[in-house]
Amino acid sequence: MWPFFFWAFVVGGSICVIGQLLMDVGKLTPAHTLSALVVSGAVLDAFGLYEPLIDFAGAGATIPITSFGNALMHGAMQEAEKHGIVGVLTGMFQVTSAGISAAIIFGFIGALLFKPKG
């Protein structure tokens, strides 16, 4: 069990280090870094490399933002096989709708409970 936790920490931490390096060394804005990590997750899934990473690292690969790109690509490809080009759009929304909805709902609750600054 401990090796599983170790590799989840190493893989998840490595993804976060890559993001931090993109901002510090590459001088990318947070928005550019976010986009780069989402696209990299989608590209890794397109080549069939992200699912083995999830199998190996578990939460270390499913928690970082690269997993969102993986989910977008995975859902789009599954639905495209079933429904063609329309499935590309519906598949992306079907797979990621729970996460997006949770972000909106919890963001709204947070805005109600705390006074935003700025």
MIMARPA-196517 format. One record per residue: z, x, y of N, C-alpha, C in turn; residue in one letter. Coordinates in steps of 0.02 Angstrom, whole numbers, padded with zeros to 5 digits, always signed. Atoms other than C-alpha are relative to their C-alpha. Example, Ala and Ser with C-alpha at 12.3 -4.5 7.8 and 13.67 -1.06 7.14 Angstrom:
residues 2
+00000+00045-00059+00390+00615-00225+00000+00045+00060a -00003-00042-00059+00357+00684-00053+00037-00039+00055s 
***
This chain:
residues 118
+00000+00041-00059+00000+00000+00000+00000+00044+00063m -00002-00043-00059+00039+00141+00123-00067+00031+00018w +00066-00027-00019-00134+00220+00111-00044-00052+00035p +00038+00053-00033-00208+00051+00160+00019-00005+00074f -00024+00002-00070-00100+00047+00318-00024+00062+00038f +00020-00062-00032-00142+00228+00355-00073-00003+00021f +00071+00001-00016-00331+00204+00346-00017-00055+00050w +00010+00052-00052-00322+00042+00447+00017+00029+00068a -00021-00031-00063-00229+00139+00582-00051+00052+00023f +00047-00053-00017-00350+00286+00576-00067-00029+00024v +00065+00029-00019-00509+00180+00582+00005-00039+00064v -00008+00038-00062-00445+00059+00714+00013+00045+00059g -00013-00047-00054-00377+00202+00817-00061+00039+00020g +00062-00037-00015-00541+00296+00803-00048-00042+00042s +00043+00044-00040-00637+00146+00869+00025-00004+00071i -00030+00003-00067-00516+00135+01015-00010+00066+00037c +00011-00065-00031-00532+00322+01048-00072+00006+00024v +00071-00001-00021-00722+00305+01053-00008-00041+00064i +00004+00040-00061-00703+00166+01181+00030+00035+00060g -00032-00035-00055-00584+00268+01286-00042+00060+00022q +00043-00056-00018-00700+00419+01279-00062-00023+00039l +00057+00027-00037-00845+00310+01337+00019-00011+00073l -00022+00012-00069-00743+00264+01491+00019+00064+00036m -00025-00061-00034-00663+00434+01527-00054+00054+00007d +00049-00053+00000-00799+00557+01480-00069-00026+00022v +00065+00029-00016-00952+00445+01491-00002-00036+00066g -00006+00034-00065-00890+00365+01653-00031-00070-00001k +00023+00068+00005-00940+00193+01589+00054-00047+00025l -00048+00050-00021-00858+00040+01664+00027-00036-00062t -00025+00037+00057-00750-00068+01551-00051-00051-00028p +00051+00048+00023-00891-00197+01545-00054+00034-00041a +00050-00037+00038-01017-00067+01488+00028+00023-00067h -00031-00023+00062-00895+00001+01359+00006-00058-00049t -00005+00059+00041-00862-00174+01293-00067-00018-00031l +00068+00016+00024-01048-00208+01279-00023+00051-00052s +00022-00053+00047-01080-00041+01193+00035-00008-00067a -00036+00008+00063-00945-00073+01063-00022-00063-00038l +00025+00061+00033-01005-00251+01028-00068+00013-00031v +00067-00015+00025-01184-00191+01009+00004+00048-00059v -00005-00047+00056-01130-00047+00897+00025-00036-00063s -00022+00039+00058-01038-00170+00783-00058-00040-00029g +00058+00038+00023-01196-00276+00774-00050+00045-00035a +00048-00047+00031-01306-00125+00736+00026+00024-00067v -00029-00021+00064-01187-00064+00601-00006-00055-00053l +00008+00055+00047-01193-00237+00522-00073-00008-00021d +00071+00006+00016-01383-00240+00532-00021+00050-00054a +00015-00050+00050-01388-00081+00428+00046-00004-00061f -00044+00010+00058-01256-00147+00307+00058+00048-00004g -00053-00050+00001-01125-00020+00359+00069-00028+00021l -00065+00024-00025-00990-00130+00438+00041-00034-00055y -00038+00033+00054-00942-00232+00284+00037+00050-00044e -00038-00050+00037-00899-00076+00183+00058+00030+00040p -00054-00024-00043-00796-00017+00332+00058-00049+00000l -00052+00051+00003-00701-00182+00330+00035+00002-00068i -00030-00005+00066-00674-00166+00143+00047+00061-00005d -00040-00062+00003-00606+00010+00168+00061-00003+00046f -00053-00005-00050-00501-00012+00326+00035-00066+00015a -00033+00064-00012-00458-00197+00330+00005-00016+00074g -00012+00019-00070-00380-00245+00497-00021+00055+00048a +00022-00054-00043-00425-00074+00566-00073-00008+00022g +00070+00013-00018-00606-00133+00567-00011-00071+00025a +00011+00070-00021-00583-00320+00597+00032-00017+00067t -00034+00015-00063-00469-00313+00749-00038+00026+00061i +00035-00025-00061-00569-00201+00871-00061-00043+00017p +00055+00040-00026-00709-00276+00975-00065+00011-00038i +00061-00010+00040-00842-00200+00862-00007-00054-00053t +00002+00053+00049-00796-00335+00738-00033-00063+00028s +00033+00057-00031-00857-00466+00863-00076+00007-00006f +00072-00012+00009-01030-00388+00860-00021-00009-00072g +00013+00010+00072-01021-00384+00671-00003-00074-00016n -00002+00072+00014-00976-00569+00667-00061-00035+00029a +00060+00030-00031-01117-00614+00787-00062+00012-00043l +00059-00017+00040-01248-00523+00684+00003-00032-00069m -00007+00027+00068-01179-00580+00517-00014-00075+00000h +00012+00072-00005-01177-00763+00569-00072-00017+00015g +00070+00012-00019-01349-00754+00648-00046+00011-00059a +00044-00014+00057-01428-00676+00494+00009-00050-00057m -00011+00050+00053-01347-00798+00372-00035-00066+00016q +00031+00064-00019-01404-00950+00469-00075+00006+00009e +00072-00010-00006-01576-00876+00503-00035-00007-00067a +00028+00008+00067-01605-00869+00316-00005-00073-00020e -00001+00071+00018-01562-01054+00301-00044-00042+00045k +00030+00046-00048-01632-01130+00461-00053+00032+00045h +00051-00032-00040-01754-01005+00534+00027+00023+00067g -00017-00027-00066-01753-00956+00717+00056-00039+00034i -00054+00040-00029-01639-01100+00768+00067+00021-00030v -00061-00022+00032-01511-01036+00644+00029+00063+00031g -00025-00060-00032-01498-00873+00740+00052-00019+00053v -00045+00021-00053-01418-00961+00888+00060-00039-00027l -00056+00040+00026-01315-01087+00790+00046+00042-00042t -00042-00042+00042-01252-00954+00671+00047+00043+00039g -00044-00041-00042-01185-00844+00809+00058-00041+00027m -00052+00042-00029-01089-00988+00887+00047-00027-00054f -00041+00028+00054-01029-01058+00721+00053+00050-00023q -00047-00050+00026-00948-00896+00664+00051+00022+00053v -00045-00026-00052-00871-00844+00831+00034-00054+00041t -00027+00053-00043-00823-01013+00902+00076-00003-00001s -00073+00003+00003-00642-01006+00842+00031+00054+00045a -00027-00054-00041-00610-00838+00925-00012-00012+00074g +00015+00014-00070-00695-00887+01087+00043-00058+00025i -00043+00057-00019-00602-01054+01091+00072+00022+00009s -00069-00024-00006-00436-00967+01061+00010+00041+00063a -00005-00040-00061-00469-00844+01202+00002-00044+00062a +00001+00046-00058-00508-00986+01323+00066-00039+00004i -00061+00040+00000-00359-01092+01271+00061+00042+00018i -00058-00042-00015-00232-00950+01273-00004+00030+00070f +00007-00023-00069-00303-00884+01437+00020-00054+00049g -00019+00057-00043-00281-01057+01514+00076-00009-00001f -00073+00006+00005-00102-01070+01448+00035+00056+00038i -00029-00057-00036-00064-00897+01515-00005-00010+00076g +00009+00012-00071-00134-00946+01686+00049-00054+00024a -00048+00052-00019-00022-01101+01687+00072+00027+00003l -00068-00024+00004+00135-01006+01639+00017+00056+00049l -00013-00058-00043+00116-00853+01749-00043-00004+00063f +00037+00000-00063+00062-00831+01929-00049+00058+00000k +00049-00055-00001-00102-00733+01931+00001+00037+00067p +00003-00041-00060-00117-00591+02054-00072+00019+00014k +00067-00020-00018-00276-00557+02148-00039-00057+00019g 
***
